Amino acid sequence: MTEIRWHGRGGQGAFTASKLFGEAVALYGGLHALAFPSFGPERRGAPVLAFTKISAEKIEDRSDIRKCDYIVILDESLFDGNFINDLKPEGKIIINTSLPDKYKNHYDKRIIAVDATGISSSVLGKPIANTAMTAVLASVSGIAEPLILYKALKHYFKDELLRKNMEIITRTFDISQNIIRQ
Amino acid sequence: MKAIRKFISGDDAVAEAVRLASPDFIAAYPITPQTVVVERLSEMVEDGSLVSEFMHVESEHSALSACMGASAMGVRTFTATSSQGLLYMAECLPYASGGRFPIVMMNGNRSVALPWSIYGDHRDSLSQLDSGWIQIYVEDAQESLDMTIQAFAIAENAEVLTPVMINLDGFLLTHTYELVEIPEKDIVGSWLAPVDNPYAMNFDNPRNMGFSSQPSDNTEFKYQQHKAVEDSRKIILETEKSFEQIFGRSYGGLAAGFMCDDAEFIIITLGSVTGTCRTVVRELRKEGIKAGLIKIRFMRPFPTDEIIGLTTNAKAIAVLDRDISFGYEGTVFTNVNSALARTHNDILKMNYIAGLGGRDIPKESIREIFKELEEGLTTRPDKAVKFLNLNVETDEKYSDSEDNSTQHHREGVLLWS
């Protein structure tokens, strides 16, 4: 089972990202998924957690995620060096940062840093990085192709916004592939 | 069978099921973690995908009262609540069952105050076990949808005419998104017979709603209620069978056994923790341990015969209760024990109080329970009720060695003095 933990701030769309990714792999990727927010009251700007569990088999275990395959951080200010301890042996941290080089040689290359906000801003004109981060996760994990993310996006956006978010996913996926190859 | 697949939450799944069952009347008051059900239904009524009279009420007490009024007219009715809301409408629950109004209600299982908590456990619904309602518990969003549809068929059956409460664990089911197959409305419409309540009130058949009784006839009213819930066993099984023929899914009647045939150690569950336990049972089987699982799906009527049958070869059972009846034990345990007392007095029976107020129940703890069952066969612990992963030291003795319990005793004194 692949277990993913998402960090964001209320309003940044971390839960939507966890759901979009789960929806894509479950509806169009032939896999099973559960997506759930950190349960409890919601406040704009407050740190929030969201989770996605993905498996080839039906997921019956509804207990908390302890060790993660991927920790996806939408807001750099939430990054904590101790997150490394929450990863499985092959697990990776995916972080949205305007300065990717900062993380280059840290933690045995277990951090993938992408300027998702930069990409989103240039396409959308707004610093909303959640759809971009699903593309980074898709690229790093190899679980999802951009095509199934496009299909899932259609449940969330229409017309111009849909087109722009698809472009964000295409560009972010390509950039992530290049980063991984390095 | 044509169906569409959607990635939705348990709350969404219930709302979809209600849309498919198309009740004529809905009255509900929003409360976490049920709120989404009420929101979706009001949206559906607004956009016309559900044609229903949606009555806005100022409380849960009024919601169920309004449903009784509508149900008395012989129309299909639905409401939904949770926790404090369920307790606030508690006065109306025996009214609805005593009046034999076939109302369907979704309850998002949530702890009850104090301490105030929005998180899940079964203390709300189990406190209403004696209210005369049929109680269903489910473990995922698909089962939520399927059982909400079936709940109408069970409640409205002329032999039953008893309200049904369908329980979804707060957050773990209500707010978790997963793949759900949603059948077509026409197919559900042709499977689910229209309400045909022979006691419906109308101008041609005026009736008395809030009737009273005398000591000479009250027992007979209560006996008929009891008999209707007892008789619902047959209707529940028939409903599941006919649902399976059309929709291809079934869940195992009143209580579903998993690997129980030769099981020596069996865990008994209610609700969403069932899946976690099933995963552990599979792992233990691979390790050669004869583990099994019983998922209780109906608390009323209680699956007495099913539980007796499934524990034939058991040496020890553990009941996982997300509930505690203070000063005694978990309510599910009391019910299971009463069933097993008929035939299986030699089985070791343990009660684990777990998952209160939304606390996680990890796989490791389930494994630990099975280990304790095995050890318990030799140690025969004198105390059956144990709080799982308790974060305070206690002076209670379970299967600890003598030295350990002395240590705990000392710390317990320190803590409480």
Interface residues (C-beta under 8 A of the other chain):
Chain A: K19 G22 E23 A26 L27 H32 A33 L34 A35 F36 P37 F39 G40 P41 I59 E60 D61 R62 S63 D64 R66 H155
Chain B: R5 K6 F7 I118 Y119 E139 F171 L172 H175 T176 Y177 E178 L179 S272 V273 T274 G275 T276 R278 T279 G358 D360 I361 P362 K363
